[in-house]
Amino acid sequence: MPNSLRNLIKVTANTGYVPQQSKPDENYYVFFYTISIHNESDIPCQLLSRHWVIQDSNRKVEEVYGEGVIGEQPVIQPGAIYQYTSGAVLETEIGTMEGRYFMLKKSLEDDTQEFEISIPKFTLSVPRTIH
């Protein structure tokens, strides 16, 4: 798969803290993240699976593999943005997430090819924790 297609799928993340579900006295911090995947190519692409690397500030690492996202394996049309929200639980007030999506180029000529795109590292943080 040409690098150009990988470079035309843009991933961004917005995050937030969920204090109502968190229990700081028990080292239980709940965060949400909203991912936007923008297909800037001229080819439909399907998100098949994901691999997340989640790390808290104690350097505890959790890796998550799974099919699709939130129970879906969406086809993202050219120029379209697919967006979803999910969550993560950490034992610390700050952590990071990064990973990759495994995608499928959907071609009319039965020329389907798998490729992967990187999910840039983003921070999960309780407000006013980062100085």
C-alpha positions in Angstrom: 0.0 0.0 0.0 1.5 3.3 -1.0 2.4 5.6 1.9 0.3 8.3 0.3 -3.0 6.6 1.3 -1.8 6.2 4.9 -1.0 9.9 4.9 -4.5 10.8 3.7 -6.3 9.2 6.6 -6.1 11.8 9.5 -6.8 10.8 13.1 -7.4 13.4 15.8 -8.5 13.0 19.5 -10.3 15.1 22.0 -10.4 14.0 25.6 -12.1 14.7 28.9 -12.3 13.6 32.5 -15.5 12.0 33.9 -15.5 13.0 37.6 -19.0 11.5 38.3 -17.7 8.0 37.5 -14.2 8.4 39.0 -13.1 7.5 42.5 -9.8 9.3 43.1 -9.5 7.9 46.7 -9.4 4.4 45.1 -7.0 5.4 42.2 -9.8 5.0 39.7 -9.9 7.7 37.0 -12.4 7.6 34.1 -11.7 9.4 30.9 -13.5 9.7 27.6 -12.0 10.3 24.2 -13.6 11.3 20.9 -11.8 10.1 17.8 -12.3 11.7 14.4 -11.0 9.8 11.4 -11.0 11.9 8.2 -10.6 10.2 4.9 -8.9 12.8 2.7 -8.3 10.2 -0.1 -10.4 9.5 -3.1 -10.9 5.8 -2.0 -13.4 4.4 0.5 -11.6 2.8 3.4 -12.9 0.4 6.1 -11.7 0.3 9.7 -11.2 -3.4 10.5 -9.5 -3.4 13.8 -7.5 -1.5 16.4 -4.5 -1.7 18.7 -4.2 0.7 21.6 -1.3 1.2 24.0 -2.5 2.9 27.2 0.0 4.0 29.8 -0.6 5.7 33.1 1.9 7.9 34.9 3.1 4.9 37.0 4.3 3.4 33.6 1.7 0.7 33.8 0.9 -0.3 30.2 -2.2 -1.9 28.9 -2.5 -3.1 25.3 -6.0 -3.5 23.8 -6.7 -5.3 20.5 -10.1 -5.6 19.0 -12.3 -5.7 15.9 -13.6 -2.3 14.7 -14.5 0.4 17.2 -17.5 0.6 19.5 -18.9 -2.5 17.8 -18.6 -1.1 14.3 -16.3 -1.7 11.3 -17.2 1.5 9.5 -16.5 2.3 5.8 -15.3 5.9 5.6 -16.1 7.4 2.2 -13.8 9.8 0.4 -13.9 13.2 2.1 -16.0 11.9 5.0 -15.2 12.0 8.7 -16.1 9.1 11.0 -16.3 10.0 14.7 -16.9 8.0 17.8 -16.5 8.3 21.6 -15.2 5.7 24.0 -13.5 5.6 27.4 -10.6 4.4 29.4 -9.9 3.9 33.1 -6.5 4.7 34.6 -5.1 4.3 38.1 -3.4 7.7 37.9 -4.5 11.3 37.1 -2.5 11.4 33.9 -1.9 8.9 31.1 -1.5 8.6 27.4 -3.0 6.6 24.6 -1.6 5.8 21.2 -2.0 3.0 18.7 -3.0 2.1 15.2 -6.0 1.2 13.1 -5.9 -1.6 10.6 -7.7 -0.5 7.5 -8.9 -1.9 4.2 -8.8 0.0 0.9 -12.2 -0.7 -0.7 -11.9 -0.7 -4.5 -14.5 -1.3 -7.1 -12.1 -3.4 -9.1 -11.8 -6.0 -6.3 -8.4 -4.5 -5.6 -8.7 -4.5 -1.8 -5.6 -4.0 0.2 -5.0 -3.9 4.0 -2.9 -1.1 5.5 -2.4 0.5 8.9 -2.5 4.0 10.1 -1.0 5.4 13.3 -3.1 7.0 16.0 -1.0 9.8 17.4 -0.3 9.8 21.1 -2.7 11.9 23.2 -3.0 12.7 26.9 -5.7 11.8 29.4 -5.6 14.2 32.3 -7.6 15.3 35.3 -8.1 19.1 34.9 -5.4 21.2 36.5 -3.1 18.2 36.9 -0.7 19.3 34.1 1.3 22.3 35.1 
